[in-house]
Amino acid sequence: MTPEPNAAVSAVSAVAKEATPALETCPICGSVRLLALRCKVICQGCRTILQSCADL
C-alpha cells in the first residue's frame, strides 16, 4: 500500500502550523482585534505589524 500524496502535504502543513504559533493578542497593546492580510498580521488597536511575510 503506497501513501497518498495528500497525506504528506497534510503532515508538512501540520508541522508548519506548529512552528509558527498563531497570535491571539497583541504584545504591544493587548488587543485581541488582529487582522490577517495575506501573510501579514496587523493589530487593529495600535496598527502594529505583528507578523510580516518575511517571518514565514
KEMAR-923371 format. One record per residue (C-alpha): x, y, z; residue in three letters; chain; residue number from 0. Coordinates in steps of 0.5 Angstrom, whole numbers, plus 500, padded with zeros to 3 digits. Layout:
<atoms>
    u    v    w  residu  chaine  num
    X    Y    Z     ALA       A  NUM
...
</atoms>
This chain:
<atoms>
    u    v    w  residu  chaine  num
  500  500  500     MET       A    0
  503  507  498     THR       A    1
  502  513  502     PRO       A    2
  498  518  499     GLU       A    3
  501  525  496     PRO       A    4
  496  529  500     ASN       A    5
  498  525  507     ALA       A    6
  505  528  506     ALA       A    7
  502  535  505     VAL       A    8
  498  535  511     SER       A    9
  504  533  515     ALA       A   10
  508  538  513     VAL       A   11
  503  544  514     SER       A   12
  501  541  521     ALA       A   13
  509  542  522     VAL       A   14
  509  549  519     ALA       A   15
  503  551  524     LYS       A   16
  506  548  530     GLU       A   17
  513  552  528     ALA       A   18
  509  559  528     THR       A   19
  504  560  533     PRO       A   20
  498  564  532     ALA       A   21
  498  570  535     LEU       A   22
  492  571  540     GLU       A   23
  493  578  543     THR       A   24
  498  584  541     CYS       A   25
  504  584  545     PRO       A   26
  504  592  545     ILE       A   27
  497  594  547     CYS       A   28
  494  587  549     GLY       A   29
  488  588  544     SER       A   30
  485  582  541     VAL       A   31
  483  585  535     ARG       A   32
  488  582  530     LEU       A   33
  487  582  522     LEU       A   34
  491  577  518     ALA       A   35
  492  580  511     LEU       A   36
  495  575  506     ARG       A   37
  502  574  510     CYS       A   38
  502  580  515     LYS       A   39
  498  580  522     VAL       A   40
  496  587  524     ILE       A   41
  494  590  530     CYS       A   42
  487  594  529     GLN       A   43
  488  597  536     GLY       A   44
  495  600  535     CYS       A   45
  496  599  528     ARG       A   46
  503  595  529     THR       A   47
  505  590  524     ILE       A   48
  506  584  529     LEU       A   49
  508  579  523     GLN       A   50
  510  580  516     SER       A   51
  512  576  510     CYS       A   52
  519  576  512     ALA       A   53
  517  572  518     ASP       A   54
  515  566  515     LEU       A   55
</atoms>
